């Protein structure tokens, strides 16, 4: 879920295997809009106050604006992302992959670093 400029507005994001993102207005309990992202199957999604982070089956993490219209970052994480989680201060995204890696994407420095690999 993410909040927009008005702290009262809350949205829930749902993803599909075809790359669709359903944006649901949580307060009104209605579908606000549907966005087709051209990045294949979405495998994970996380939000910050300023961005939406998606993982896809092309082994990429993409950082989008909150309208899902512009990509700020496009990072290869060496495996299909299975989970993305943002830090409390919204500066970092922890990424686990199906290949068994655990990494961190620094949203301020625009750098990705692998922290651990499983065998």
N, C-alpha and C positions, 0 to 999 in steps of 0.2 A: 504494500500500500504506500501511497505517497500523498503529501499535502501540497496544494498549490499556493499561490500568493496569499490567498485568504486562508488563515489557519483553520477556518471552519470547513473548508472544502477538502474532502478526503476521497481518494480514488483507490480502487483495487484493479490490479493488472492481471489478466489471464492470458496465457500464451498457448499456441497450437503448434502441431507438428508442421503445418504449412507456412509458418512464419507470421501468422496473424497475432495481433495483440488487441484484446478486448479491454476497453477502459470503462470501468463501471463506477458510476457516482455512488459512493457508499451511503451518503446521507439520504439521497433520493431513491436509492435502490433501483436505478435504471442504467441501461447501457448508454454511455455518453457517445462513444465512437469506436470504430474498428480501424486499425492501422495495419497495412500490409508492409512488412519489412522484407527487403530483398536480400536476405542473408541466409536462406535455407531454414532448416528446422531449428527452432529455438529450444535450447536445452536448459537455460537458466535465466533468471531475471532478478535484479535487485535495484533498489532506488536510493537516491540521496535527495537532499533538498533541492539540488540544482541539476540532477541528471538521472537518467535511467540507464542501467548497465545490463546488456544482454549477452548471453553466451549462445553459440550456435554450433551446428555439426560440422562447420568448416574450420574448427579449432580456433575460432576468433572470439575475443571479447570486444564488444563495441560499446562506447560510451556516447549516449544520445542526449540531446536536450530534452526537457520535460514534455515537449510536444511530439517527440519521436520524428522530427523532420530533418534534423541535421546530426551527423556523426562527428563528435569531437575527437575521438580516438578509436583506432582499429588496431588491435594487438593480437598477434599470434601467440597462443599459450601452449603450443606443442602437445595438444590433445583436446578432445572434445570436453568442454566445460560441463561438469555435472552439478556444480553448486557455486553460486556467487553470493557473498555476504559483504555488506559495507561496514566500515568501522563506525564507532559512535560519533566521531568528529567529521565523518563523510570525506575524509582525505584518502582513504585506502579501500581497496576491494580485495577480499580474500577469495581465491579461485581454486577449486579442486577440479581435477580432470579425471575422465574415465581411464586415462593412461596411468593414473596413480601419482600425479604430481600435485603439489600444493604450492601455490605462489601468491604473490601480493602485487597488485597493480597500484602504484602511487598516482593518484589523480592530479596531484599538484606538480610533481616532477615528470609526469608522463612516462614512467619507467615501470617495467615488469620484471620481477625477480622470482625465480624458482627457489623455494625454501627447502623442499624435501621431495624425494622420489621414493616410491615403493617398488619393490621388485616382485 
